[in-house]
Amino acid sequence: MRPSVHRRPAPYVVPTSQSVPPSRSAKSPAFPPPPPPPDAAAPPPNLEAEPVPDEAELEAEEWELMRKAEALEREVAEHKAAKEAAREARRRADERHAAEAALQRWQSELRAETEVAIARLNEQRAAQLTKCAEFEAKLQANIEAMQAMQVQVRRRAAAIDTAFDATVARLSGSYTDAVACMAEQVAAAGVAALR
């Protein structure tokens, strides 16, 4: 490969009225005319350079810029910290709201389950109380029947006792009568034998 050769462009030459063809300069110049020569009476321009600030001023400006940069960095850091704190607070608030919502849902579900359980227990209690009332009624009827039977048994026992007393009395009377009769017969037979 051939090395590329950088050619300098040709210097631009400001055309003057002498370089313009007569045919064109007669009508309108292609370029503006050159400026007039400086007036000899005019004061010469101030060719003195602006004063260069000394090193102390430059250091002071540099220190001021560094101080402002540090202040901006601190402000940016504080802004980032505040932004992060706000984001963290928002995240915690969202988590707290989610936890509160979950707790409310859990309480609602537990309340519903508790109400269902209480309703079932009330139904079971009513059923058991009904059975107890029925059993108590049957037991009361049986008690009344047993009491009536007890009265009848007592009456029968009294009647039997009276009947047995009467029978014993009759048997005792019959025995006494039979003995007396036999004694009379024996006495009568002895008298007859003596005759």
C-alpha positions in Angstrom: 0.0 0.0 0.0 1.1 3.5 -0.8 1.2 5.9 2.1 -1.5 8.5 1.8 -0.2 11.9 0.9 -1.9 14.9 2.5 -1.8 17.8 0.2 -2.2 21.2 1.6 -5.0 23.2 0.0 -4.0 26.2 -2.1 -4.2 29.5 -0.2 -7.3 31.4 -0.8 -6.6 34.7 -2.6 -9.1 37.5 -2.2 -9.9 38.6 -5.7 -9.7 42.3 -6.3 -11.1 44.5 -9.0 -7.9 44.0 -11.1 -8.3 40.2 -11.0 -11.9 40.2 -12.2 -12.4 40.2 -15.9 -13.5 43.6 -17.3 -16.7 42.1 -18.6 -17.9 41.1 -15.1 -16.5 44.0 -13.2 -18.4 46.3 -15.4 -21.7 44.9 -14.3 -21.4 43.8 -10.7 -18.4 42.7 -8.7 -18.3 39.0 -7.8 -16.8 39.7 -4.4 -17.0 42.7 -2.1 -14.3 45.2 -2.5 -11.3 45.1 -0.1 -11.6 47.3 3.0 -10.2 50.8 2.7 -6.7 51.4 4.1 -6.5 52.5 7.7 -6.8 56.1 8.4 -3.5 57.6 9.5 -5.3 60.0 11.8 -7.1 57.2 13.7 -5.5 56.1 17.0 -3.7 52.9 16.8 -5.6 49.9 18.3 -4.7 48.6 21.8 -2.4 45.8 21.0 -1.7 45.1 24.6 -2.9 41.6 25.7 -5.5 41.2 28.5 -4.0 40.8 31.9 -3.6 37.1 32.8 -4.9 36.3 36.3 -2.3 35.2 38.7 -2.0 31.7 40.2 -3.7 32.7 43.5 -6.8 33.8 41.7 -6.8 30.6 39.7 -6.4 28.6 42.8 -9.2 30.5 44.5 -11.5 30.0 41.5 -10.5 26.3 41.5 -11.2 26.0 45.2 -14.5 27.7 44.8 -15.4 25.4 41.9 -14.4 22.4 43.9 -16.4 23.6 46.9 -19.5 24.1 44.6 -18.8 20.6 43.1 -18.6 19.1 46.6 -21.8 20.9 47.6 -23.5 19.6 44.5 -22.2 16.1 45.2 -23.5 16.3 48.7 -26.9 17.6 47.4 -27.0 14.8 44.9 -26.1 12.2 47.6 -28.8 13.7 49.9 -31.3 13.6 47.1 -30.4 10.0 46.4 -30.7 9.2 50.1 -34.0 10.9 50.4 -35.2 9.2 47.2 -34.1 5.8 48.6 -35.7 6.6 51.9 -38.9 7.5 50.2 -38.8 4.4 48.1 -38.1 2.3 51.3 -40.9 4.0 53.1 -43.3 3.4 50.2 -42.2 -0.2 50.1 -42.8 -0.6 53.9 -46.1 1.2 53.5 -47.1 -1.2 50.7 -46.0 -4.2 52.8 -47.9 -2.8 55.8 -51.0 -2.3 53.8 -50.7 -5.8 52.3 -50.2 -7.2 55.8 -53.2 -5.3 57.1 -55.3 -6.5 54.1 -54.2 -10.1 54.7 -55.0 -9.7 58.4 -58.5 -8.4 57.6 -59.1 -11.2 55.2 -57.9 -13.7 57.8 -60.2 -12.1 60.4 -63.1 -12.2 58.0 -62.5 -15.8 57.1 -62.1 -16.8 60.8 -65.2 -14.8 61.8 -67.2 -16.6 59.1 -65.8 -20.0 60.1 -66.6 -19.2 63.8 -70.1 -18.1 63.0 -70.7 -21.4 61.0 -69.3 -23.4 63.9 -71.5 -21.5 66.4 -74.5 -22.1 64.2 -73.8 -25.8 64.0 -73.3 -26.0 67.8 -76.6 -24.2 68.3 -78.3 -26.7 66.1 -76.7 -29.6 67.9 -77.6 -28.0 71.3 -81.3 -27.6 70.2 -81.4 -31.2 69.0 -79.9 -32.5 72.2 -82.2 -30.3 74.3 -85.2 -31.6 72.4 -84.1 -35.2 73.0 -83.5 -34.5 76.7 -87.0 -32.9 77.0 -88.5 -35.9 75.2 -86.6 -38.3 77.5 -87.7 -36.3 80.6 -91.3 -36.4 79.5 -91.1 -40.2 79.0 -89.4 -40.6 82.3 -92.0 -38.4 84.0 -94.7 -40.6 82.4 -92.9 -43.7 83.6 -92.5 -42.2 87.0 -96.2 -41.4 87.2 -97.1 -44.9 85.9 -94.7 -46.4 88.5 -96.3 -44.3 91.2 -99.8 -45.5 90.1 -98.5 -49.0 90.2 -97.0 -48.4 93.6 -100.4 -47.2 94.9 -102.1 -50.3 93.4 -99.5 -52.6 94.9 -99.9 -51.0 98.3 -103.6 -51.3 98.1 -103.3 -54.9 97.1 -100.8 -55.6 99.9 -103.3 -54.0 102.3 -106.1 -56.1 101.0 -104.0 -59.3 101.2 -103.0 -58.4 104.7 -106.6 -57.9 105.7 -107.7 -61.1 104.0 -104.9 -63.1 105.7 -105.9 -61.5 109.1 -109.5 -62.5 108.5 -108.5 -66.0 107.4 -106.3 -66.4 110.5 -109.1 -65.2 112.7 -111.5 -67.6 111.1 -109.1 -70.5 111.4 -108.5 -69.6 115.1 -112.2 -69.5 115.7 -112.8 -72.7 113.9 -110.0 -74.3 115.9 -111.5 -73.1 119.2 -115.0 -74.2 118.2 -113.7 -77.6 117.1 -111.9 -78.1 120.4 -114.9 -77.0 122.4 -117.2 -79.3 120.4 -114.8 -82.2 120.9 -114.6 -81.6 124.6 -118.4 -81.5 124.8 -118.6 -84.8 122.9 -116.0 -86.4 125.1 -117.7 -85.3 128.2 -121.1 -86.5 126.9 -119.6 -89.9 126.0 -118.1 -90.3 129.5 -121.4 -89.6 131.1 -123.2 -92.1 128.9 -120.6 -94.8 129.7 -121.1 -94.3 133.4 -124.7 -95.0 133.1 
